[in-house]
Structure formats: C-alpha cells, structure tokens
Amino acid sequence: MPKYTPGPWRMNQSGELWSYARGAAPAQIGTISWSGEATERQGNAQIIAAAADLSECLDEVMLLVSQPEIAEAILGSERLKTRARMILDNARLVIKEATGRDLPEWPMRDPADTRLEG
C-alpha cells in the first residue's frame, strides 16, 4: 500500500512543500513549479498542504459513521439516509484514491480496523 509523508504539511508560494510531522524536524518533501494567477497559486498551495490532514480526517469520519449505533441512527432517518449514503460512497472512493485502501460499502465496517474497540 502506498505511503505518504506525515503531515501537517505547509507549502509556500515559491512552491516548496514542507512536512512538520509531530516530533520531527521540518523537512522539505517537494517543490512544485507554479503558473497562473497569484491567488490561484495560493489556493493550490493550500489544498495540497491540507491533503494529508484531509485524508486522515476523512478516514476517521468513515470509522466513526461505520460504528453500529451511528449507522443505525443515520439509516433510521428518512431525511438523512439517502444523502448520507451518497456522501459516504464518495468518501470511500476518495479514501481509495488517496491511500489505496478499499473500505467496505457503508454501513459495513472494515473488520481489520480496531481503533474504536476496547
């Protein structure tokens, strides 16, 4: 499975991408050559810098909403269940694209993920 440099990441307008991994010294992990308007470069830098944190957060959300009591609450609500299923199907695809992990279709849980057991 592919790995990535731990976040948080920061990118400056010169295109240098830095990792500020917790407990480690800052490390430059890449450089991007920019073109386009300054505001667009800034926006691109922000979304790239947030990618690792966004991926980790989305993974945690999927873990949470796959817990039986949360899934039952969502599925028990006519107002929520259709929209929630669309959002969570999209989240599964994004996680697979970003990490290579293939999560089971919601509301099923990844049986190997034991982070909330205990």
C-alpha positions as CSV (number, residue, x, y, z in Angstrom):
1,M,0.0,0.0,0.0
2,P,1.4,3.5,-0.8
3,K,2.5,5.7,2.0
4,Y,2.9,9.5,2.2
5,T,5.0,11.8,4.3
6,P,3.2,12.6,7.6
7,G,1.5,15.9,8.0
8,P,0.9,18.6,8.8
9,W,2.2,20.0,5.5
10,R,2.9,23.6,4.6
11,M,3.6,25.0,1.2
12,N,4.9,28.4,0.4
13,Q,4.3,30.5,-2.7
14,S,7.7,29.6,-4.1
15,G,6.4,26.0,-4.4
16,E,8.4,24.4,-1.6
17,L,6.3,21.7,0.3
18,W,7.4,21.0,3.9
19,S,6.4,18.3,6.4
20,Y,6.1,19.4,10.0
21,A,5.5,15.9,11.3
22,R,4.8,15.8,15.1
23,G,8.0,15.1,17.0
24,A,10.3,15.6,13.9
25,A,12.3,18.4,12.5
26,P,10.7,20.2,9.5
27,A,11.7,18.5,6.2
28,Q,11.2,19.7,2.7
29,I,9.4,17.0,0.8
30,G,9.0,18.5,-2.6
31,T,8.9,21.5,-4.9
32,I,6.2,22.5,-7.4
33,S,6.7,24.8,-10.3
34,W,3.7,27.2,-10.3
35,S,2.0,29.0,-13.1
36,G,-1.2,31.1,-13.2
37,E,-2.5,33.9,-11.0
38,A,-1.1,34.5,-7.6
39,T,-4.5,33.9,-5.9
40,E,-4.7,30.6,-7.8
41,R,-1.2,29.6,-6.7
42,Q,-2.1,30.3,-3.1
43,G,-5.3,28.3,-3.3
44,N,-3.4,25.4,-4.9
45,A,-0.8,25.6,-2.3
46,Q,-3.4,25.5,0.5
47,I,-5.2,22.5,-0.9
48,I,-2.0,20.5,-1.5
49,A,-0.8,21.3,2.0
50,A,-4.1,20.2,3.5
51,A,-4.2,16.9,1.6
52,A,-2.6,14.7,4.3
53,D,-4.8,16.1,7.1
54,L,-7.9,15.9,4.9
55,S,-7.2,12.2,4.1
56,E,-6.7,11.4,7.8
57,C,-9.8,13.3,8.9
58,L,-12.0,11.6,6.2
59,D,-10.7,8.2,7.3
60,E,-11.6,9.0,10.9
61,V,-15.1,10.2,9.9
62,M,-15.6,6.9,8.0
63,L,-14.6,4.9,11.0
64,L,-17.0,6.9,13.2
65,V,-20.1,6.7,10.9
66,S,-19.5,2.9,10.5
67,Q,-20.0,2.3,14.1
68,P,-23.3,0.3,14.6
69,E,-25.0,2.9,16.7
70,I,-24.1,5.8,14.3
71,A,-25.0,3.8,11.2
72,E,-28.4,2.8,12.8
73,A,-29.2,6.4,13.6
74,I,-28.5,7.6,10.1
75,L,-30.3,4.7,8.4
76,G,-33.3,5.2,10.7
77,S,-33.7,8.8,9.5
78,E,-35.6,9.1,6.2
79,R,-34.3,12.7,6.0
80,L,-30.6,11.6,6.3
81,K,-30.1,8.2,4.9
82,T,-30.1,8.8,1.1
83,R,-27.9,11.8,1.2
84,A,-25.6,10.2,3.8
85,R,-25.2,7.1,1.6
86,M,-24.2,9.3,-1.4
87,I,-21.7,11.2,0.7
88,L,-20.2,8.1,2.3
89,D,-19.9,6.3,-1.1
90,N,-18.0,9.3,-2.4
91,A,-15.8,9.3,0.8
92,R,-14.9,5.6,0.2
93,L,-13.8,6.4,-3.3
94,V,-11.7,9.4,-2.2
95,I,-10.0,7.3,0.5
96,K,-9.2,4.6,-2.1
97,E,-7.8,7.2,-4.5
98,A,-5.7,8.9,-1.8
99,T,-4.5,5.8,0.1
100,G,-5.2,2.7,-1.9
101,R,-7.4,1.3,1.0
102,D,-10.6,-0.3,-0.2
103,L,-13.2,0.2,2.6
104,P,-16.3,-2.0,2.6
105,E,-19.5,-0.4,1.4
106,W,-21.1,1.7,4.2
107,P,-22.6,0.8,6.7
108,M,-20.2,-2.2,6.8
109,R,-17.1,-1.7,8.9
110,D,-13.5,-2.6,8.0
111,P,-13.1,-5.7,10.3
112,A,-9.3,-5.1,10.4
113,D,-9.8,-1.6,11.9
114,T,-9.9,-1.9,15.7
115,R,-9.2,1.7,16.6
116,L,-12.5,2.2,18.4
117,E,-12.7,-1.2,20.0
118,G,-11.9,-1.5,23.7
